[in-house]
Amino acid sequence: MSQLSWKTHELTVGELSQRSGVPASALRFYEREGLIHSRRTSGNQRRYTRDTLRRVAFVRASQRVGMPLAQIRDVLSMFPDDHVLTKDDWAQISRCWSKDLNERIEQLENLRDHLTDCIGCGCLSIANCALANPYDQFAEQGAGPHRLLRN
């Protein structure tokens, strides 16, 4: 593949893939999902603006911390497709997700700190369950790991 030039204003899907480290198939999927956008040449080839690299990096980082694609799409939809995201835009996105990210951090810390304990699933298979969940009292709260998910 050819060396990318910083003078190039648009990238092919292959160049975007090479530069971002994201497979071309994933980039096409992101486009179908409305996360990134391209224009089509007269030969129907995709062309992406260079700022698409930022959006792809944001999508990947967001996915890595468990943000659903629908939430990623929602926050990106606050901006026009051709808008180059600024520092202020990133701050606005951060404010939108601050509460959710803090809750995720709290859940991960709770998981880390209590993973070896009984998680209150009602299984009664761990010796500790008879003490932590006598008479399967967590069953009254429905299915799931209630001690692990409590806040």
Residue pairs with C-beta under 8 A, 6 or more apart in sequence:
1 14
1 15
1 18
4 11
4 15
4 18
4 19
8 15
8 50
9 49
9 50
10 39
10 47
10 48
10 49
10 50
11 19
11 47
11 48
11 49
11 50
11 52
11 53
12 45
12 46
12 47
12 48
13 24
13 27
13 28
13 38
13 45
13 46
13 48
14 24
16 22
16 24
16 27
16 48
16 52
16 53
16 56
17 23
17 24
17 27
19 53
20 27
20 53
20 56
20 57
20 60
22 30
22 56
22 60
27 36
27 56
28 46
30 36
30 56
30 59
31 37
31 38
31 46
33 69
33 73
34 73
34 76
34 77
35 55
35 59
35 69
35 72
35 73
35 76
36 48
36 52
36 55
36 56
36 59
37 48
37 52
37 81
37 82
38 46
38 47
38 48
38 52
39 46
39 47
40 46
40 47
41 47
49 82
49 84
51 84
51 85
54 85
55 76
55 85
58 72
58 76
58 85
58 93
59 69
59 72
62 71
62 72
63 69
63 72
65 101
65 104
66 104
67 97
67 100
71 97
71 100
75 93
75 96
75 97
78 92
78 93
78 96
79 85
79 89
83 89
103 151
106 151
107 149
110 148
110 149
110 150
111 148
114 147
114 148
115 148
117 128
117 132
117 147
118 126
118 128
118 129
118 131
118 132
118 133
118 147
119 145
119 146
119 147
119 148
120 132
120 133
120 138
120 145
120 146
120 147
120 148
121 138
121 144
121 145
121 146
122 133
122 136
122 138
122 139
122 143
123 129
124 130
124 133
124 136
132 147
133 147
138 146
138 147
